Amino acid sequence: MRIAVVTETYPPEINGVALTVRGFVEQLSLLGHGVQLVRPRQPMAPASEPPSRVHGTAATASPVHEILVPGAGIPRYPGLRFGLPATRRLRELWKHERPDTAYIATEGPLGYSALKVAAELGIPAATGFHTRFDDFVAHYGAAWLTPAVFAWLRRFHNRANATLVPTRELREFLSGNGFDNVRVLSRGVDTLQFAPQRRDPALRAEWSLSEDDLAVLFVGRIAAEKNLDLAVRSYDAIRAVVPGARMVWIGDGPALARLRRDHPGHVFCGMQRGVELARHFASGDLFVFPSVTETFGNVTLEALASGVPPVAFDYGAAGELVRDGIDGRAVPMHDADAFVAAAVALAIDRPLRAAMRVSGPQVVANLSHAAVAQALAELLEGLRERRAA
């Protein structure tokens, strides 16, 4: 097929949506589909970069035709952008290079333009529900906007032929709240990259930890919506019973400066990518992830694949995959006391963590990026066939 992928975030930006969409693009290309990637130009791109370019993801992949459009920074969220409206540009592009189907990953102005043009031209389109923006606004002083944002999300996604979500729980929630044609498309993880064998004693030594000490990890965007204070509270409770434990933060974001100022004894590793991220993950002993704004939480898959037991609330990836007490801890939603207690219980139970280090990778062994991309391609093919009929 000829598949248009429209997204307002993409690497080198580092976040779950950007990395998921890149995985889709690369794997669809490897499956032999022609991919047309439409995304905003990023400020770190060379000034001489042309407005469109063709590249391949591997020697055996179909080429990816990349279309760069204007974008702007997201207020109060440094490093992330949204795409400006591009209705006219997309209309002309798709009249001359018509895709068979489209996957629209983000709900911003660029995504809305793509939905509008797809409907005009009769191009079947699926949208991805990647981010709970209705939850985000409460963490940035605008909780009163939550109902309006949710209504916008519903209106946006109901213009598509299907809305793709990563969990059954989210499908049921959205379907029960007026969203049409909600389908489940799981997420994948690179189990060759994320693996317990990446554990590195030398890295742990940089954290001032021996092999017998406890490294408590947080991996992700360091921002208000990630419920960071509960991660700190959990670590403080752990340190009260395991005095040699260290809190290790991996990532970047608008809350990083405050954390550095308030907790100078913590370890801050900054943004890590690729094999370095996998090495940092596998070198931890416990992963605390108290966010309640995820649609999935890819980092939970990466923790499981790395053999690092996660403590997370019982929804998203944790609710879908973590067997509580076997692979990690899945705590009832919004129960902060239970979250802290679960983190402490794992911190002091070395034999249980060792068992979870074995069971975690087994849980995600079949969730490859290639399998997820194949499922996406089949779903898009189904939309095309129904439109043709």
C-alpha positions in Angstrom: 0.0 0.0 0.0 0.8 3.7 -0.2 0.4 4.9 3.4 0.5 8.5 4.6 1.6 8.9 8.2 0.9 12.3 9.7 2.5 13.2 13.1 3.4 16.4 15.0 6.2 14.8 17.0 9.0 12.6 15.7 12.7 11.9 16.5 15.0 13.5 17.4 12.2 14.5 19.8 12.2 11.9 22.5 8.8 10.9 23.8 6.5 7.8 23.6 4.5 9.1 20.7 7.5 10.1 18.6 9.3 6.8 19.1 6.1 4.7 18.5 5.4 6.5 15.2 9.0 6.1 14.1 8.7 2.4 14.8 5.5 2.3 12.7 7.2 4.1 9.8 10.3 2.0 9.8 8.5 -1.3 10.1 5.8 -0.5 7.5 8.7 0.4 5.2 10.4 -2.9 5.9 7.2 -4.7 5.1 7.3 -3.2 1.6 4.7 -0.4 2.0 5.4 3.0 0.5 5.3 5.5 3.4 4.7 9.2 3.0 5.7 10.8 6.4 4.3 14.3 7.0 5.7 16.1 10.1 6.7 19.6 11.2 10.2 20.8 10.5 12.2 20.8 13.7 14.5 23.6 14.8 17.5 21.2 15.1 17.1 20.4 11.4 19.7 21.8 9.0 18.7 25.2 7.5 19.4 23.8 4.0 17.1 20.8 4.5 14.6 20.6 1.6 10.9 20.7 2.2 10.6 17.0 1.2 13.1 14.2 0.9 13.3 10.5 0.2 15.2 8.2 2.5 15.2 4.5 3.3 15.2 2.9 6.7 17.3 -0.1 5.6 18.8 -1.6 2.5 15.8 -3.9 2.0 13.1 -1.3 2.9 10.8 0.7 0.7 11.8 4.4 0.6 10.1 6.8 3.0 9.0 10.1 1.3 9.3 12.7 4.0 7.3 15.9 3.8 8.3 18.7 6.2 5.8 21.4 7.1 5.9 24.5 9.3 5.5 24.0 13.1 5.8 25.9 16.4 6.8 25.2 19.9 4.3 24.0 22.6 4.0 26.7 25.3 5.4 25.6 28.7 6.7 22.4 27.2 10.2 23.0 25.8 11.5 20.6 23.1 8.1 19.6 21.7 6.3 21.1 18.7 3.0 21.1 16.9 2.3 21.4 13.2 0.6 24.5 11.8 -2.5 24.0 9.7 -1.6 22.6 6.3 -4.9 22.0 4.5 -3.9 23.5 1.2 -0.5 21.8 1.1 -1.9 18.4 1.9 -4.8 18.8 -0.6 -2.3 19.5 -3.4 0.1 16.7 -2.2 -2.6 14.0 -2.0 -4.2 15.0 -5.3 -0.9 14.3 -7.0 0.5 11.6 -4.7 -2.7 10.0 -3.4 -2.2 7.5 -0.6 -4.3 4.4 -0.3 -4.9 5.1 3.4 -3.6 7.4 6.2 -2.6 7.0 9.8 -2.9 10.3 11.7 -1.0 10.1 15.0 -1.6 13.5 16.7 -4.6 15.7 17.3 -3.1 19.1 16.7 -3.7 21.5 13.8 -1.6 19.4 11.4 -3.5 16.3 12.3 -6.9 18.1 11.9 -5.8 19.3 8.5 -5.0 15.8 7.4 -8.3 14.4 8.6 -10.2 17.2 6.8 -8.3 16.5 3.5 -8.7 12.8 3.8 -12.4 13.1 4.2 -12.6 15.5 1.2 -10.7 13.1 -1.1 -12.2 9.9 0.2 -9.0 8.6 1.7 -9.7 6.1 4.5 -8.0 7.3 7.7 -7.2 5.9 11.1 -6.2 8.1 14.1 -4.0 7.2 17.0 -5.1 8.0 20.6 -1.6 8.3 22.0 -2.0 11.1 24.6 -4.5 11.9 27.3 -4.5 15.7 26.7 -7.6 16.0 28.8 -5.6 14.8 31.8 -2.5 16.9 30.9 -4.2 20.3 31.3 -4.9 19.7 35.0 -1.2 19.5 35.6 -0.6 22.9 34.0 -3.1 24.9 35.9 -6.1 24.6 33.6 -8.2 21.7 35.1 -11.3 23.7 34.1 -10.5 22.9 30.5 -10.6 19.1 30.9 -14.2 18.7 29.7 -13.6 20.9 26.6 -10.4 19.1 25.7 -12.1 15.7 26.0 -14.9 16.9 23.8 -12.4 18.1 21.2 -10.6 14.8 21.3 -13.9 13.0 20.7 -14.9 15.3 17.8 -11.5 14.9 16.2 -11.3 11.1 16.4 -14.9 10.6 15.3 -14.0 12.2 11.9 -11.8 9.2 11.2 -12.8 5.7 10.0 -11.2 4.1 13.1 -9.5 5.3 16.3 -6.6 3.1 17.5 -5.8 2.6 21.2 -3.2 0.4 22.9 -5.4 -1.3 25.5 -8.8 -2.9 25.9 -9.4 -0.8 29.0 -9.0 2.4 27.0 -11.2 1.1 24.2 -14.0 0.4 26.6 -13.6 3.8 28.2 -13.7 5.7 25.0 -16.5 3.6 23.5 -18.5 4.3 26.6 -18.0 8.0 26.2 -19.1 8.6 22.6 -16.0 7.6 20.6 -16.9 5.6 17.4 -15.0 2.7 15.8 -12.4 2.3 18.5 -9.9 -0.5 17.8 -7.0 -2.0 19.8 -3.5 -1.9 18.4 -0.9 -2.9 20.9 2.6 -1.4 21.3 5.9 -3.2 20.7 9.3 -3.2 22.3 12.8 -4.0 20.9 13.7 -7.1 22.9 17.1 -7.3 21.2 17.9 -3.8 22.5 16.2 -3.9 25.9 17.5 -7.0 27.8 18.8 -8.0 31.2 22.2 -8.7 29.6 22.8 -4.9 29.1 23.3 -4.6 32.9 26.7 -2.8 33.4 28.5 -2.8 36.8 30.7 0.1 35.5 27.7 2.3 35.1 26.4 1.3 38.5 29.8 2.3 39.9 29.3 5.8 38.3 26.1 5.9 40.4 28.1 5.0 43.5 26.4 1.7 43.7 27.9 -1.8 44.1 26.2 -4.9 42.6 24.4 -5.5 46.0 23.1 -2.0 46.3 19.6 -0.8 45.1 19.1 1.5 42.1 15.6 3.0 42.0 14.9 4.3 38.4 12.6 6.8 36.9 12.7 6.8 33.1 10.7 9.2 31.1 9.9 12.8 30.4 10.6 14.8 33.6 7.4 16.9 33.7 4.5 17.7 36.0 2.1 15.3 34.5 4.3 12.3 35.4 3.4 12.6 39.1 7.1 13.0 40.1 6.4 13.9 43.7 5.1 10.4 44.3 8.3 8.9 42.8 10.3 11.0 45.2 8.1 10.0 48.1 8.5 6.3 47.2 12.2 6.7 47.1 12.3 8.4 50.5 10.3 5.6 52.0 12.7 3.0 50.4 15.7 4.8 51.7 14.3 4.7 55.2 14.6 0.9 55.1 17.4 0.5 52.5 19.9 3.3 53.4 22.2 2.6 50.5 19.6 3.0 47.8 20.0 5.7 45.1 17.4 7.4 43.1 18.4 7.6 39.4 16.5 9.9 36.9 16.8 9.2 33.2 15.3 11.8 31.0 14.8 15.5 30.5 11.9 17.9 30.7 10.6 21.1 32.2 10.7 19.8 35.9 14.3 18.7 35.8 15.8 21.9 37.1 13.5 21.9 40.1 14.4 18.2 40.9 18.1 18.9 40.7 17.7 21.9 43.0 15.5 20.1 45.6 17.3 16.7 45.5 21.1 17.2 45.0 21.8 13.6 46.3 19.9 12.0 43.4 21.6 10.8 40.2 20.6 12.7 37.1 21.6 10.9 33.8 19.9 13.2 31.3 18.4 12.0 28.1 19.6 8.6 26.9 18.9 6.9 23.6 19.2 3.6 21.9 21.7 1.1 23.4 22.7 3.7 26.1 19.1 3.8 27.3 18.9 0.0 27.3 22.2 -0.1 29.4 20.8 2.4 31.9 17.5 0.5 32.2 19.1 -2.9 32.7 21.5 -1.5 35.3 18.6 -0.6 37.6 16.9 -2.8 40.2 13.4 -1.2 40.5 11.4 1.1 38.2 8.9 3.5 39.8 6.4 4.9 37.3 3.6 6.8 39.1 2.2 8.6 36.1 -1.6 8.6 35.8 -1.8 10.4 32.4 -0.5 7.6 30.1 -2.5 6.1 27.3 0.0 3.2 27.5 3.4 3.9 28.9 6.1 2.4 26.6 8.7 2.6 29.3 6.8 -0.1 31.2 7.5 -2.5 28.3 11.1 -1.4 28.3 11.5 -2.1 32.0 9.9 -5.5 31.7 12.2 -6.4 28.7 15.2 -5.2 30.8 14.3 -7.4 33.7 13.7 -4.4 36.0 10.4 -4.9 37.9 8.1 -1.9 37.5 5.8 -0.4 40.1 3.0 1.4 38.3 -0.7 2.1 38.6 -3.0 -0.6 37.2 -3.9 0.8 33.8 -2.2 1.2 30.5 0.8 -1.1 29.9 0.9 -2.2 33.5 -2.8 -3.0 33.6 -2.5 -4.9 30.3 0.6 -6.9 30.9 2.0 -6.8 34.5 0.9 -9.7 36.6 0.8 -8.1 40.0 3.4 -9.8 42.3 4.8 -11.9 39.5 6.3 -9.5 37.0 6.1 -6.3 39.0 3.4 -4.4 40.9 0.2 -3.0 39.4 -1.3 -0.8 42.1 -5.0 0.4 42.2 -5.4 3.8 40.5 -4.7 6.9 42.5 -3.8 5.0 45.7 -0.6 6.8 46.5 -0.1 5.0 49.8 -0.5 1.6 48.2 2.1 2.7 45.5 4.6 3.6 48.1 4.0 0.4 50.1 4.4 -1.7 46.9 7.7 0.0 46.1 9.1 -0.5 49.6 8.0 -4.2 49.6 9.9 -4.9 46.4 12.9 -2.9 47.5 13.4 -5.2 50.5 12.6 -8.4 48.7 15.7 -9.3 46.7 14.5 -12.9 45.9 11.2 -11.6 44.5 13.0 -9.0 42.4 15.3 -11.8 41.1 12.3 -13.9 40.0 10.7 -10.9 38.3 14.0 -10.3 36.4 13.3 -13.6 34.7 9.5 -13.4 34.3 9.4 -9.8 33.0 11.2 -10.4 29.7 9.0 -13.4 29.1 5.9 -11.3 29.2 7.0 -9.1 26.4 8.8 -11.7 24.3 6.2 -11.7 21.5 5.6 -7.9 21.4 8.0 -7.1 18.5 7.7 -3.8 16.6 7.4 -5.9 13.4 4.3 -7.8 14.7 2.6 -4.5 15.7 3.3 -2.9 12.3 1.9 -5.9 10.5 -1.3 -5.6 12.6 -1.4 -1.8 11.7 -1.0 -2.6 8.0 -3.8 -5.2 8.1 -6.1 -2.8 9.9 -5.4 0.0 7.3 -5.9 -2.5 4.5 -9.3 -3.4 6.0 -10.3 0.3 6.0 -9.2 0.6 2.4 -11.3 -2.5 1.4 -14.4 -1.2 3.2 -14.1 2.2 1.5 -13.7 0.5 -1.9 -16.8 -1.6 -1.2 
